[in-house]
Amino acid sequence: MNKHIYNIIGVMSGTSLDGVDLSYVQFSLSGGNWKYRIITAETIPYSDKWVTRLKEAVDYTTQQLQQLNNEYTVLLSDIIRSFIAKHKISGIDALSSHGHTILHQPQKGITLQIGNLPQIATLTGQKVVCDFRVQDVAMGGQGAPLVPIGDALLFADYTYCLNLGGFANISFEEHGKRLAYDICAVNTVLNFYSGRLGYPYDNGGKIARGGKLNNDLLFELESLEFYNKPYPKSLGVEFVKATVLPLLEQYNIPTEDKLHTYVAHVASQIAQCVATPNCSLLITGGGVYNTFLIEKIQALLPGVAVVLPNDDTIQYKEALIFALLGVLKLRGEINVLASVTGAQKNHSSGKIYST
């Protein structure tokens, strides 16, 4: 399927549980360079029931996970069909879907993204490329992050590409190789404590801004073992539940102070990863709208040009890049980099299902 223009719908559900991101993208290849145009994009929020199920699924039995996978595949297919009908989209080359991560324990050879069952092609009536992480884990990789190939092909003008979602991850070039890794948890933690105060998220970081820094808590957060591990490395919700939240819960301080201190911690960890002076840092993901967090990052990186792109790129960059991963898979080209995931070699990952 080697041609020069592709019309793809990228589908992404992140660990922050904001909903399903859908991005209808046209890619064009000219002179070996990829360009993109987001034609339309939308986030479809989950119902409260589905948010609860997806949060609890990490503790499900195998049988419960199978049922959840079946039901989520139907849900995801309905969302995609509605998106196509609403925007009167036709002439689609494929859907490229990440699914929703429930389990991610690459050190045990385990990663599970639900919504990637073969019937998604039948239910949507479209060719589907999906399940991108499993092959990489089987090849000894982390199965994450997968976005850096898109950073290299679409956003090479920036020294660093940082995404602030459920987790923060960064990608950059070093000695001619693309490197990337997960830095720390972000919205998975911030949204948890915002929820305690009755809010789905901390709008603009206003709650965190009103809190106070707890230096003892900050010191303990900064000392977590994960941060000293060499990359490639990646994080899952398991890390938040087993390590981060138990640490925060040990402190009997106002929730506002926990939010404030955790934002300071995130900014600190990010700043330690941006080692090139006078460079450029592209930031995308829902965390961009946490103004307090962005201010903290900028304060720690005074010589760095922090770039916040247009809203479509901020909100839908991951869906955009998963659309590109699908294109590369259809072309039989590399879409996962061993330098990023630690797999045995670069490879073309994902499964293709036809109607």
SVG drawing of the C-alpha trace seen along z (x, -y; Angstrom):
<svg xmlns="http://www.w3.org/2000/svg" viewBox="-24 -32 51 48">
<polyline fill="none" stroke="black" stroke-width="0.4" points="0.0,0.0 2.8,-2.4 1.3,-5.7 1.9,-9.3 -1.4,-10.5 -3.2,-8.7 -6.5,-9.5 -6.4,-7.9 -8.4,-8.2 -6.1,-8.0 -7.8,-6.7 -6.2,-7.1 -7.3,-6.6 -4.8,-7.7 -4.3,-6.8 -5.7,-10.2 -9.2,-8.9 -10.2,-12.1 -12.0,-10.1 -11.3,-8.8 -9.3,-11.1 -10.1,-10.8 -8.1,-12.6 -8.9,-12.5 -5.6,-13.2 -4.3,-13.5 -0.7,-12.5 1.4,-13.3 4.8,-12.0 7.1,-14.2 10.8,-13.9 11.0,-11.5 9.4,-13.9 6.0,-13.4 3.6,-16.2 0.2,-16.1 -3.0,-18.1 -5.6,-17.4 -8.9,-17.8 -11.1,-17.3 -10.6,-16.0 -12.7,-15.4 -12.6,-13.9 -15.5,-11.7 -15.6,-11.6 -16.3,-8.4 -19.4,-7.9 -18.8,-7.8 -19.5,-4.1 -16.7,-3.5 -14.2,-5.7 -14.8,-3.6 -14.4,-0.3 -11.2,-1.4 -9.8,-2.5 -10.6,0.7 -9.6,3.0 -5.9,3.3 -7.3,5.6 -9.6,7.7 -9.4,11.4 -8.6,12.9 -12.2,13.6 -13.3,10.1 -10.6,8.7 -11.9,10.8 -15.5,9.5 -14.2,5.9 -12.2,6.3 -15.2,7.5 -17.5,4.7 -14.9,2.0 -14.3,3.0 -18.0,2.6 -18.0,-0.8 -14.9,-2.0 -16.4,-0.9 -19.6,-2.8 -17.6,-5.9 -15.7,-5.6 -18.8,-5.0 -20.5,-8.0 -17.4,-10.2 -17.3,-9.1 -21.1,-9.8 -21.0,-13.1 -18.2,-14.5 -19.4,-12.8 -16.0,-11.2 -15.5,-9.0 -12.5,-7.5 -10.7,-6.4 -7.6,-4.2 -7.7,-2.8 -8.4,-3.4 -5.3,-3.3 -6.2,-2.6 -4.1,-2.4 -6.9,-1.0 -6.8,-1.6 -3.9,-0.3 -5.0,1.8 -1.8,3.6 1.7,2.6 4.4,4.7 7.0,5.1 9.6,6.5 7.2,9.5 6.5,9.5 3.0,8.2 1.1,5.4 -2.6,5.3 -4.5,2.7 -8.2,3.4 -10.3,2.5 -7.9,4.3 -10.0,7.4 -10.4,8.4 -14.1,7.6 -13.4,3.9 -12.9,4.0 -16.3,5.7 -18.1,3.4 -16.7,0.2 -16.7,1.4 -13.1,0.2 -9.6,1.6 -8.0,1.3 -4.4,1.2 -4.0,1.7 -2.3,3.5 1.0,1.8 2.7,2.6 2.5,6.4 5.1,7.3 7.7,4.9 7.3,6.4 7.7,9.9 11.0,8.7 12.3,7.6 11.2,4.0 9.3,1.8 6.4,1.5 6.6,-2.2 6.9,-5.0 5.8,-4.6 5.3,-8.3 9.0,-9.1 9.0,-7.8 6.3,-10.4 8.4,-13.1 11.3,-12.2 9.2,-12.3 6.8,-15.2 8.4,-17.4 12.2,-17.2 12.5,-21.0 12.4,-20.8 15.2,-19.7 12.9,-18.0 9.3,-16.8 7.5,-16.5 4.0,-15.2 2.1,-15.9 -0.7,-13.3 -1.4,-10.7 2.4,-10.4 5.1,-12.8 7.3,-11.4 10.1,-13.0 11.9,-12.3 15.0,-13.7 18.0,-12.9 21.3,-11.9 24.3,-10.8 22.1,-10.2 19.6,-8.0 16.1,-8.9 15.8,-8.3 12.7,-8.6 11.4,-7.5 8.6,-8.1 9.7,-10.7 7.0,-10.6 3.3,-10.4 1.4,-13.6 -2.4,-13.7 -2.9,-10.3 -1.9,-11.8 -3.1,-15.4 -6.6,-14.2 -6.8,-11.8 -6.3,-14.6 -8.5,-17.0 -11.2,-14.3 -10.9,-14.3 -12.0,-18.0 -14.9,-17.3 -13.2,-18.3 -12.3,-16.1 -9.1,-18.0 -7.3,-21.1 -8.4,-23.7 -5.3,-25.8 -3.5,-24.5 -5.5,-26.9 -5.9,-24.5 -2.2,-23.6 -1.2,-27.2 -3.2,-27.9 -1.4,-25.2 2.0,-25.2 5.2,-23.4 6.0,-20.5 9.8,-20.1 9.8,-16.7 7.3,-15.2 9.1,-16.8 12.4,-15.2 10.8,-11.8 9.2,-12.1 12.5,-13.2 14.2,-10.1 11.9,-7.5 14.0,-4.6 12.5,-4.8 14.2,-8.2 17.7,-6.7 17.0,-3.9 18.7,-4.2 16.4,-4.5 14.7,-3.0 12.1,-2.9 8.3,-3.3 5.5,-3.6 2.0,-2.3 -0.8,-2.9 0.6,-0.2 3.5,-2.5 1.0,-5.2 -1.0,-2.8 1.9,-0.9 4.4,-3.7 3.3,-7.3 -0.1,-7.4 1.0,-5.4 3.8,-7.9 1.5,-10.9 -1.0,-9.3 1.6,-9.1 1.4,-12.9 -1.4,-14.3 -1.4,-17.7 -4.1,-19.5 -4.9,-18.2 -4.0,-21.6 -0.5,-21.2 -0.1,-17.7 -1.1,-19.1 1.3,-22.0 4.2,-19.8 3.5,-17.2 3.5,-19.9 6.8,-21.1 8.1,-17.5 6.9,-17.0 8.5,-20.3 11.8,-19.3 11.9,-15.9 11.2,-17.4 13.9,-20.1 16.4,-17.4 15.7,-15.7 16.3,-18.8 20.1,-18.9 20.8,-21.0 21.2,-24.7 19.5,-27.3 17.3,-24.5 13.6,-24.3 11.0,-22.2 7.7,-21.4 5.1,-20.6 1.8,-18.9 -0.9,-16.9 -3.6,-17.9 -1.1,-19.0 -0.3,-22.1 -3.5,-23.6 -2.2,-23.4 -0.7,-26.9 0.9,-26.6 2.8,-23.5 4.0,-25.2 5.1,-28.2 7.1,-25.9 8.8,-24.2 9.7,-27.5 11.1,-28.9 13.5,-25.9 14.5,-26.2 15.2,-29.9 17.4,-29.4 15.0,-27.0 12.4,-28.1 9.2,-26.5 6.8,-26.1 3.1,-25.5 1.6,-24.6 -2.0,-25.1 -4.8,-23.4 -5.3,-20.6 -1.7,-19.6 -1.7,-20.0 -4.8,-17.9 -4.5,-15.3 -0.7,-14.8 -0.8,-11.2 -3.9,-10.3 -2.1,-12.0 1.0,-10.0 -0.8,-6.7 -2.4,-7.5 1.1,-7.8 2.1,-4.5 -0.8,-2.9 0.4,-4.3 3.9,-3.0 2.6,0.4 0.5,0.5 3.6,-0.4 5.6,2.3 8.0,-0.3 9.6,-0.7 7.3,-2.3 8.9,-1.3 12.5,-2.3 14.7,0.1 16.7,-2.8 13.6,-4.0 12.0,-0.8 15.0,1.4 13.7,4.1 16.1,6.4 15.7,4.3 13.7,1.7 10.5,3.2 7.1,2.6 4.5,3.4 0.8,3.7 -2.0,5.9 -4.0,5.3 -7.7,6.4 -9.9,6.2 -13.6,6.2"/>
</svg>
